[in-house]
Amino acid sequence: MRLLSTKLLSANFKDRLIHRGFSLVEFPFIQIKPIPSKINKIHNNIIFTSQNAVRLALNEPNISPKLEGKNYFCVGEKTKLILEKEGHKVVKMSQNASFLAHFISKNHINESFSFFCGKQRRPEIEKVLAQNETPLILHEIYDTLYTPKAIESRFDGVLFFSPSAVKSYFKSNTWKAGMHGFCIGNTTAASLSKFTKNYSVAKSPNENQLLLSIHHYYTHDYAQK
């Protein structure tokens, strides 16, 4: 089976796919562009909902020193691992922004938060915290640029890791008969559902569960067609 990934994959994930007999082509359908920003005030509680924001903040000399000794709230296991590897304390990790926003509103009343994010993001953090009058400072430190490409080759499946990648893909492509989409999470799947009903969603937004989703489809659902 031939798979197209809409981002560059980790070496481990690629090896595991190839070991299971899949052939793979990678093309990044989005590009992350850092936004220069002067950040003066950072609250003791910091929110990250993307790995991109974490990596950029930790590698920015004007930001990184100000992150020491803070309490962190994040979305995603990989985001948590990056923070903990750098010695930061993760108070709460959730699988999506909505769960995290409601947790903060329920368990951290009267506390203030800084949210490091991209210009394109889900609205839940800001919306829920505003509804509960939780003080929040936004720090937009990157933008997501579309890098669409027309794909002429035939693929059996396409791997999607963000709603932005879905939008970029369909700027230059249509959904061909016989293809199946594999989504890292529910928000990505919601975007893909506007174009096709032929997709699967990882049970949890991580590479292990995405690999299981791919394996299950081609050994069960696809085999029965």
C-alpha positions as CSV (number, residue, x, y, z in Angstrom):
1,M,0.0,0.0,0.0
2,R,1.2,3.5,-0.9
3,L,0.8,6.2,1.7
4,L,1.3,10.0,1.4
5,S,2.2,11.9,4.6
6,T,1.3,15.6,4.7
7,K,4.3,16.2,7.0
8,L,7.8,14.9,7.5
9,L,7.7,12.0,9.8
10,S,10.0,10.8,12.6
11,A,12.5,8.2,11.6
12,N,11.0,5.7,14.0
13,F,7.5,6.1,12.7
14,K,8.7,5.8,9.1
15,D,10.7,2.6,9.9
16,R,7.6,1.1,11.6
17,L,5.4,1.8,8.6
18,I,8.0,0.4,6.1
19,H,8.5,-2.7,8.3
20,R,4.8,-3.4,8.0
21,G,5.0,-3.3,4.2
22,F,3.9,0.2,3.4
23,S,5.6,2.4,0.9
24,L,5.7,6.1,1.9
25,V,6.1,9.5,0.3
26,E,6.4,12.6,2.5
27,F,5.6,16.2,1.6
28,P,5.1,19.0,4.1
29,F,1.8,20.8,3.2
30,I,2.4,23.5,5.8
31,Q,5.3,25.6,7.0
32,I,5.8,27.2,10.3
33,K,7.0,30.8,10.2
34,P,8.2,32.3,13.5
35,I,6.9,35.8,14.4
36,P,9.4,38.1,16.1
37,S,7.8,39.3,19.3
38,K,8.9,41.3,22.3
39,I,7.5,39.6,25.4
40,N,7.6,41.6,28.7
41,K,5.2,39.9,31.1
42,I,4.6,36.2,31.4
43,H,2.3,34.7,34.1
44,N,3.3,31.9,36.3
45,N,0.9,29.6,34.5
46,I,1.7,28.9,30.9
47,I,-0.4,27.1,28.2
48,F,0.9,25.3,25.1
49,T,-1.4,23.6,22.7
50,S,1.2,22.7,20.0
51,Q,4.7,21.3,19.8
52,N,5.6,24.1,17.4
53,A,4.9,26.7,20.0
54,V,7.0,24.9,22.6
55,R,10.0,24.4,20.4
56,L,10.0,28.0,19.2
57,A,9.6,29.4,22.7
58,L,12.3,27.2,24.2
59,N,14.7,28.1,21.4
60,E,14.0,31.9,21.4
61,P,16.7,33.7,23.5
62,N,14.3,36.5,24.4
63,I,11.7,34.1,25.7
64,S,13.4,31.0,27.1
65,P,14.9,32.5,30.2
66,K,11.5,33.8,31.2
67,L,10.0,30.3,31.2
68,E,12.0,29.0,34.1
69,G,10.1,28.0,37.2
70,K,6.6,28.2,35.7
71,N,3.7,25.8,35.8
72,Y,2.7,24.3,32.5
73,F,-0.6,23.2,31.0
74,C,-0.4,21.6,27.6
75,V,-2.2,19.6,24.9
76,G,-0.6,16.3,23.7
77,E,1.8,13.7,25.0
78,K,4.7,14.9,22.8
79,T,4.2,18.5,23.9
80,K,4.4,17.3,27.5
81,L,7.5,15.2,26.8
82,I,9.3,18.2,25.2
83,L,8.6,20.4,28.3
84,E,9.6,17.7,30.8
85,K,12.8,16.9,28.9
86,E,13.8,20.6,29.4
87,G,13.0,20.3,33.2
88,H,9.7,22.1,33.2
89,K,6.8,21.1,35.5
90,V,3.7,20.0,33.6
91,V,0.7,20.4,35.9
92,K,-1.9,19.1,33.4
93,M,-1.8,17.5,30.0
94,S,-5.0,17.0,28.0
95,Q,-5.7,15.4,24.6
96,N,-7.4,18.5,23.2
97,A,-7.8,22.2,23.9
98,S,-11.4,22.0,25.0
99,F,-10.6,19.5,27.8
100,L,-7.7,21.6,29.0
101,A,-9.7,24.8,29.0
102,H,-12.4,23.4,31.1
103,F,-9.9,21.8,33.5
104,I,-8.2,25.2,34.0
105,S,-11.5,26.9,34.5
106,K,-12.7,24.4,37.1
107,N,-9.5,23.8,39.0
108,H,-7.5,27.1,38.8
109,I,-10.0,29.8,39.7
110,N,-8.5,33.3,40.2
111,E,-5.2,32.3,38.6
112,S,-3.7,34.1,35.5
113,F,-2.3,32.4,32.4
114,S,0.0,33.1,29.4
115,F,-0.9,31.3,26.2
116,F,2.0,30.7,23.6
117,C,0.4,29.9,20.3
118,G,0.2,30.4,16.6
119,K,-2.0,32.9,14.7
120,Q,-4.1,30.0,13.5
121,R,-5.5,28.1,16.4
122,R,-8.5,26.5,17.9
123,P,-10.7,29.0,19.8
124,E,-11.5,26.9,23.0
125,I,-8.7,28.2,25.3
126,E,-9.6,31.9,24.8
127,K,-13.4,31.3,24.7
128,V,-13.7,29.1,27.8
129,L,-11.3,31.2,29.9
130,A,-13.0,34.4,28.9
131,Q,-16.4,33.0,29.9
132,N,-15.0,32.2,33.3
133,E,-13.2,35.6,33.5
134,T,-9.8,33.9,33.8
135,P,-7.0,36.4,33.0
136,L,-5.1,35.4,29.8
137,I,-2.3,36.9,27.9
138,L,-1.8,35.8,24.3
139,H,1.7,35.4,22.8
140,E,1.4,34.7,19.0
141,I,4.9,33.4,18.2
142,Y,4.4,31.8,14.8
143,D,2.1,31.6,11.8
144,T,1.2,28.6,9.7
145,L,1.8,29.0,5.9
146,Y,0.1,26.7,3.4
147,T,2.5,25.0,0.9
148,P,0.1,23.1,-1.4
149,K,1.3,20.8,-4.1
150,A,-0.6,19.0,-6.8
151,I,-0.1,15.2,-6.3
152,E,-0.2,13.3,-9.6
153,S,0.7,9.9,-8.3
154,R,-1.9,7.5,-6.9
155,F,-1.9,6.8,-3.2
156,D,-4.0,4.3,-1.2
157,G,-3.9,6.5,2.0
158,V,-3.1,10.0,3.1
159,L,-1.9,10.9,6.6
160,F,-3.1,14.2,8.1
161,F,-1.8,15.8,11.3
162,S,-3.6,19.1,11.5
163,P,-6.6,21.0,10.1
164,S,-4.2,23.4,8.3
165,A,-2.6,20.5,6.4
166,V,-6.0,19.3,5.3
167,K,-6.9,22.8,4.0
168,S,-3.5,23.0,2.2
169,Y,-3.9,19.6,0.6
170,F,-7.3,20.4,-0.9
171,K,-6.1,23.7,-2.4
172,S,-4.4,21.7,-5.1
173,N,-6.0,18.2,-4.9
174,T,-9.3,16.4,-4.9
175,W,-10.1,13.2,-3.1
176,K,-9.7,10.3,-5.5
177,A,-11.7,7.1,-5.4
178,G,-10.3,4.4,-3.3
179,M,-8.2,6.6,-1.1
180,H,-8.5,6.6,2.7
181,G,-7.5,9.3,5.1
182,F,-5.8,8.7,8.5
183,C,-6.1,11.6,11.0
184,I,-4.1,12.1,14.1
185,G,-7.0,13.6,16.1
186,N,-10.6,14.7,16.0
187,T,-10.1,18.3,15.0
188,T,-8.1,17.1,12.0
189,A,-10.8,14.6,11.2
190,A,-13.5,17.3,11.4
191,S,-11.7,19.2,8.7
192,L,-11.3,16.2,6.5
193,S,-14.9,15.2,6.9
194,K,-15.8,18.2,4.8
195,F,-14.2,16.5,1.8
196,T,-14.7,12.8,2.3
197,K,-16.3,10.2,4.5
198,N,-13.4,7.8,3.9
199,Y,-11.2,8.3,6.9
200,S,-10.1,6.9,10.3
201,V,-9.1,8.7,13.5
202,A,-6.4,7.6,15.9
203,K,-7.9,6.7,19.3
204,S,-5.4,9.0,20.9
205,P,-3.4,11.8,19.1
206,N,0.0,10.1,19.0
207,E,2.1,8.1,16.5
208,N,1.4,4.7,18.1
209,Q,-2.3,5.0,17.9
210,L,-2.1,6.4,14.3
211,L,0.0,3.4,13.3
212,L,-2.6,1.1,14.9
213,S,-5.3,2.9,13.0
214,I,-3.5,2.4,9.7
215,H,-2.7,-1.2,10.4
216,H,-6.3,-2.0,11.5
217,Y,-7.8,-0.5,8.4
218,Y,-5.6,-2.4,5.9
219,T,-5.9,-5.7,7.8
220,H,-9.7,-5.5,8.5
221,D,-11.8,-2.9,6.7
222,Y,-9.8,-2.7,3.5
223,A,-9.4,-6.5,3.3
224,Q,-13.2,-6.9,3.4
225,K,-13.9,-4.6,0.5
